[in-house]
């Protein structure tokens, strides 16, 4: 089965993937990160490296690709693994979860 969730920021999606791979030992090849739409996106809100740097820093940038949510899809073989994936999705504030 495939579980899918959408994240507001690239950082939330990245943290979810790392949790799945490192803690739950899900094969990275079973995890796909895409965008919700046709345009490149870092999510719908700035976070992590998309935020303004502290002082002193280079000039502020405003070119983060905020064109929609980041989608993480994970292929799992059993209910126990699906439960772990759902736990990671919830930990990092996923929205619009789906199971196929």
Buried (B, 14 or more C-beta within 10 A) or exposed (E): EBBBBBBBBBBBBBBBBBBBBEEBEBEEEBBBBEBBEEEEBBBBBBBEEBEEEEEEEEEEEEEBEBBBBBBBBBBBEEEEBBEBBBEBBEEBEBEEEEEE
